[in-house]
Amino acid sequence: MPTNDEIWADDLLDRRQDAQVLFDFLLTRQAERDAAGERGAYVVNLNAAWGHGKTFFLERLKAQIESAGHPTAFIN
């Protein structure tokens, strides 16, 4: 499994910080659901104009989530 440093090595616009905020949010929400005995999943949708780095961001966020041992699905 790659490390976060490896996953975000070519992040020239420092989007890793945004990904970490989103990742932490999702972990917290999932922990809340687990504590309440609820099941489910989350969907992340990113909207921006063509060429603004959506695929770059989501591919690396997916890799970060997977490297932490969580399942993901990616549709581009």
PyMOL commands that set and color helices and strands:
alter all, ss='L'
color gray80, all
select helices_A, chain A and resi 4-7+16-35+54-67
alter helices_A, ss='H'
color red, helices_A
deselect
rebuild
show_as cartoon
